[in-house]
Each structure stands twice: as C-alpha cells, then as structure tokens.
Amino acid sequence: MLLADLGADVIKAERPGTGDDTRARGPPRAHDESTYFLSVNRNKRSFAIDLGMEEGRRDAHEPVRCAAVLFENFRPGTMDKYGLSYAQAHALNPGIVYCSVTGFGAGDGTAPPGYDLLLQAVGGLMSVTGPAPVQPLKTGVALVDVLTGLHAAVGALAALRHRDATGEGRHVEVGLLSSVLSSMVNQAGGYTLAGRVPGILGNRRPSIAPYEVYRTADRPPVVAVGNDRQFLALCRGLGAQALATDPRFASNADRVTHVDAPAEEISARPALRTAAEWFDLLTPLGVPCGPVDDLAGAFDLSERLGLSPRVTPADADPDDPMRLVASPIGLSRTPPRDEWRPPRLGEHTEDLRRWLDS
C-alpha cells in the first residue's frame, strides 16, 4: 500500500471465493467490509486467480513478465510449486525485483508459520513489554507485521534504484524474526554489545529517567525527559527545586541508577492537578509531556495540528464516504495519491486479463 500511495500500479493476487485472509477479520466492519482489510489495501487492483490450477498459474506468469516488483509472503518453497520462484521469475523477467517476506527466513521449511503474535513472543518483544516481569504483553497492534512491511518496502526501493542504474533485478529477503530483532534497536544492541538481557520495565526506559507514566487528578500523562536541561525545567515546573540540586539526580545516569527516588518525588505532585493542567504548565518549559489518549483523542490532536490524518479516496461513494488513515509521507511535488478505495475481491480480474492479453 505504501508503494501504491506513492504511485505504483499494484495488482493484488487473491484466491477466488475467499481472497486475502484479512477480508474475514472482524469486527469491526464498515461499508460491509472488514476494516482490517480496508486499512491496508487502498490504491490496489484485485486479481482473483487460483494458483493451484494450471490456468491460474498461467495468469500469474503474465504479470510477472512485465512487473517491476513481485512481493510474496508464502512459506519457503511454496512459490516453487507454482513455477514462480525467484529463479523462475528471473528467467521470465531478468529485471524483476523479487521480494520474499517470510516468518523465519528461507531455512529448511521446518519453522512454524509466521504470525505476528508468535513473533512478538519468540522474537523478544513481549519479554520487554508489560506491567511486570511475570506479565508479558503483546503490543496493541500487529507491530512486527507492520515493521516487516516497512523493511520490505525499503528493500524493494533500494533494489529498484540498483535496477535503474544497471538493469539488473534483485532478490530481496525480509523476515519477521529478523525485522523484530532489528527494530528492538537499543534493547537488542544492549544484548549484542554488552551481553545484557533486558526485562520488563513497565512504562520506564532502561537508559532514560524520568521517562514514564504518572498520576494526575484525572487521567495519566507521560513525562519523557530526554536530557538534563529538560529535567531542570521539569523541577522548575513542579516547584521541586530540591530535586534539581540532589546529587542522586545530577545526570541522566544518576537518575537511571536511582530511578525509584525521582519517580516517587515527582508522582507526589502531579496528582494535585489534571493532566491538561500539567500539559499547559510543562510544555512551554520545553518538557515533553502529554496525556495517555485514545485514538479519538489522537486523531483530534492531529487535526488540530493541521496534519490531515484522514483521507477519502476519489472513487469512494459520495453518499457513504470512506475515511481512511492518510499516508504519513509528505512529498512537495508528488504527494501520495488518494485515488482508489480498497478493491472488492476480484474486482479488476477481467480488466487485467484483457490488459495482459493485449
């Protein structure tokens, strides 16, 4: 979808009758379709083909001959059965960029299927997420899936740049496990560089303090102090000058070492005001803070800031407009397009067959 937003003509190959698994996921539903499916499929065309049938495999070969990029996320070896492995696709189209998205790499095919929850567990993400060491939690969205999609898009763009320069295609391989390990950045780096196995810290960070959720008179806010200057400003705003001169809190390293002490001192004060009052007080001082909000509040904030977080595809029904989340990418002359609503299953099959036959 990211590439389609940026102008690529994306053909989504789906099994007839059922289509993409996300079409059946829900509730919620909107416009008589799964919002899960709608959220990631705009600006695409749906091509219903049965790769288990010879005719379907022939139908799939034709777009491969002229495609710039092929994305596939089958288990390793599956594409070989369909005559669409990288070697076979390269023979049809030497310039093709072939991107394989797997759960655990190509391997020997014995790894389990790659589902986000499974990867959050075995990939270490749940081991650092949750309120307490014995209460690991998954994230509230399928974050590993999303991060892997981003890595795949970047890999495909790099391979296209190489193709533009040399005419040669490339095989791009991106896996869920590798992506989650890479995306754990400082936590993973702490292990590979220093041998430190991190654990669950709740809403705290292992290397920054104070950086967590606090209490107020109404709802919880976060305070994310990233440096000593911001800490001094926080102390000023809280009217807690003793914290600013306490040697235990003189530097970020000191505050991390004595993390409970500043948290207790700080927590005693915000409860006297509302989250909004603390936001209004601390933000002008340069202290990063804000309420823990829901999605309605998050979209409201984005709109107040003029970010236009929602878009309606140009071909949406004017009597029942479809509001999708806008692309986060801004381009000065060629902004992301908002042309096509997510396709109905097989909606473009006949048009694509005529195009491929021409």
N, C-alpha and C positions, 0 to 999 in steps of 0.2 A: 504493500500500500504506500509506503514511503516513496518508492520509485515511481509508482503511478501518480502520486501527488506532484512529483517533480517533472512529469511529462511523459513517462514511459507508457507504451501501449501494453498493458498487462493482460494476458489471457490466462484465466484460472481454469485448469483442467479438473473436473469433478466427476465422480461416479454418478451415472444416471440413477434417478429414483430417490437417492438419499443425499448425495452431494457431500460437501465438507461437513465433518463431524460437528462443527460449531453451529451449523444450522439448527441442530436439535437441542442445543444447550439453552436452558432457561427453566423458570422465568428469571428475569423479566423479558417480556416481548413488546415490540412496538411495530406498528404498520404490518401486523400479522407475521412478524419475523422475529427471530432471536436477536436481542440487542447485542449479544456476544458476537454473532456473525456480522451484524451491521457495523460494529465498531472497528473492524479491521479489513473491510473489503470494498471500500469506495473506489471509484475510478478504474474498476476492473471489468473485464468481459468474461462471462461464464461459458465454458465449452464442455458439454456433457459427453464424455467418452468412457467406454468400458475397456480398460487396458487388459482385462482378462480375455478379450475376444480379438481375433486377428484383425477385424475391421477397425476396432478401437486403436490397436497398436499402429495400424497404417495411418489413421487420423492423427495420432500423436507425432509420427515421424515428420509429417509435412511442416508443422510449425517449427520443429527443431532445425530444419534445413535453412530457415531464414531468421531464426531468433538471434538476438544479441546475447541474451542471458536465459539460462534454464535453472530454476530453483526446484529442488526435490527434497522431501523430508521423509522418505521411506526408510525402513530398516536396511542396513547394509546388505547388498546382494539382490534386493528386490528389483531395482531398475534393470539389472542384467537380464532378468526373466522377460522383461518387456522389450528387450532389444534397445534399451535407452541408457545403458551405462555411459560413463564418460568417454570410454574408448569408442563406443558405437556412435555416440552423439558427435564426437570429434571427427569421425570418419564422414558423417553426413555434412558437417559444418565445421571446418577447421578453425574458424574464428570465434566459435561459441565460448562464452563464459559459463561454466557449468558449476553451480553452487550446490553442494550437498550439505544438508543440515541433519545431523544425527544426534542421538542422545549421548552416546558414549564413544564416539569415533567409529572408524571403519572396523577395526578389530577383527575378531573371528566370528561375529554374529551371535555370540552367546550372551551378550549383555541384555538386560531387560529393556522393554520399550521405554522411550524417553518421555516421561510425563513430568510436568513442572513440579508437582508436589514431591515426587520421588527424588528429583534432582535437588530441590531445596533441602531435602533430608540428607542424602548421601554426599552432596556437594559442600556441606558445612554451613550453609546459610542459616539453617534452623538452629545450629549449635551456638550461634551468637545472637539469636533473635528470641525475645520473650521477656517476661517479667522477672523470672528467677531461674537459677541453674537447672531445676528439675521440671521447668515448664517451657520447653522449646515450642516456638510458634512459626508457622509459615507467614509470609507476608500477605497483605490483603489483596494483592493482585498476582497474576502468574508472572512474577518478575523475571524468572530465568528464561521463560519463553520470549519475553519482550527484549531482554538484553541480547539473547542469541539472535533474534531478528535484526537488531541494530548492528551486531557484528557481521552478520551475513550481508547486509546492505553495504556496509563499508568495504568488506572484502570484494564484493561484486564491482563496486565503483573503482576500486584500485585495479582490478583485473581489466575493466573496460578501458581505463587510462593506458594500461600496457598494450591492449589490443589496438587502440588508436595509434600508438607510436610504432608498433611492429607488425600489426595484422595477425598476431598470434592470440589464440584463445588461452584460457587457463582453467584449471580445476581448483575451485575454492572449496575448502572444507571447514565447516564450523560445527562445533558440538556443544550441547547443553552443559555438560560437565566442565569442559574447558572454559566456556564462557562464564559460568558462575565462579570458578576459581579466579579467573582474571578480574572479574567485577568486584571481588571482595578486597581488592586493592590493598589498603594499609593493613587489614587483618591478615590477608594472605601473605603480604610482604613481611609482617612480623614473624610469621612462621618460617618462611623460606630463608630469611636473613638472620633471624635471632633464635629460631627454634621455639618460639613462644606459641603455645596452643591457646588461642583466646577462648573465653567462655561467654556466657550470657551476662550482660551488664544492665539489662533493662533498657531504660532510655538514656543511659550515660554513654559517653565515648571513652575508649580505653586510653586516649592520649590528650584529651582536652577537658578542661574543667574551669568554671561550671558550664555544663552543656547538657541540660536535661529538662524534665517537666517539673513544674512546681504547682503549688496550690494557690488559689485566689479565693475571693469571696463568692465567686460564682462558678467558673469553669477553668480547667487547667490551661496555662500557657507554657510555651517553651522559652528558655533563655539559652542562647547559643553564643557564649563568649569565646571568641577565637584568638584573643591576644591580651596582653597586659593592659593596654590602653583601654580596651573595652571593659576590662574588669574594674579599673578605677572609675570609669564612667558609671558602671552598674552600682558600685558602692556609693557614689555620689547620689544617684537617683534613689537608692534605697534609704539614704540617710544613715549609712553604716560606715562611717569613717574608720572605725576600729578595724574593720576587715581590710581596708586598704593599707594599713600600717602593720598588720600582723605578719611576722616573718614566715609563718607557715604558708602564707598565700602570696608571697612576694613575686613568684614567677609561675608560669603555667605548670612547669614540672613540679613545683612545690604544691600547687593546688591539686594536681592529679594524685600526688603521694598522700595528701590529707583530704581526699575528696569528700568524705563524710562531714568534716567540720564546716567547710563553707556552705555545703548544702543545707545543713541544719540552721546555720545563721541566716541564710537567705530565705529559707522556707518560712521562717517565723514572721517575715514582713509582708510578702505578697498577699497573704490571707486577709489582710486588712482592707484590700481594695479589689475591684473587679479586674478581670483580665483586660478589658478595654481601657480601664484607667491606667494600668501598668503599661500597656502598649503606648498610650498617648504620652506618658511620662518618660519612658525609657528610649523610645525611638528617636526623638530629637537629640538625645545624648549620644546617638550612634551605637546603642546596644541592640544587637539582633534579638528580637523577641516577637512573639505573636501567639494568638490563641490556637489551641488544637481544634481545628474546624472540620466540619463535614464537607462533602463535595458541593453541596448547595452554597455554602459559605465560600469555598474555594473558587467556584465559578463566578460568584458575585464579586469577589476581590479582583479577579482577573478582568472582569468587565469594567469595574471602577478604574482600573489602571489603564484601560484602553487597549487591552490585548486581544479583544475579539476572539474569545475561546471557542465559539460555536460557529459552524458554517452550515448552510443549506445547499445541497447540490443543485446545479442549474436545472437538471431534469426532474427534480422532485415534484410531486403532485402539489400544485398551489393550494388546493383545498385541504391538504393534510401534509404540511411541510415536514421534512425530515431534518432534524437538527443533530449534526454530528460534531465530534470534537475536532477542532481545527488543527491543521499541521503546525508544529512548533517552529518550523523552519521559515525564516523570512529572507526573501531574495528581492533585491531592489528592482530588477527589470523583468524577471520571470517568476513571479510569485507562484506558490503551489496552487494547482488548479482545483476547482470545486465543480467539476462538470457532471459526473455520473454518480447516481446513488449506487449502493451495493447491488450487484446483479441478482436477479432471480435465477434459480437453478436452470442451467441450460438455455438461458435467455438468448444467447448470441450464437448458439451452435450452428444453425443453418446459415446465418450470415458468414460465419467464419469458414464453413465448408465451401461456400461459393467463392469466398476470397482466396482460399487455398487452391481451389481448382482453376482459378483464372490465370 
